[in-house]
Amino acid sequence: SKDYELYSETSEGMIYGCLMHLMVRRLAALDD
């Protein structure tokens, strides 16, 4: 169904955003 497709895309985006956020924090910690 369309709802399921939309949900899967949204969850993928959220997971990707979380990974990017963690990597940015790690890089910032290394700079310190």
C-alpha positions in Angstrom: 0.0 0.0 0.0 1.1 3.6 -0.4 1.1 4.2 3.4 3.6 1.4 3.9 5.9 2.7 1.2 5.8 6.2 2.7 6.5 4.8 6.1 9.5 2.7 4.9 11.0 5.8 3.1 10.5 7.9 6.2 12.1 5.4 8.6 15.0 5.0 6.2 15.5 8.7 6.2 15.4 8.9 10.0 18.0 6.1 10.3 20.2 7.8 7.8 19.9 11.1 9.6 20.8 9.4 12.9 23.9 7.8 11.4 25.0 11.2 9.9 24.4 12.9 13.3 26.6 10.3 15.1 29.4 10.6 12.6 29.4 14.3 12.8 29.6 14.1 16.6 32.5 11.7 16.4 34.4 13.9 14.0 33.7 16.9 16.3 35.0 14.9 19.2 38.2 14.0 17.3 38.8 17.7 16.5 38.7 18.5 20.2 
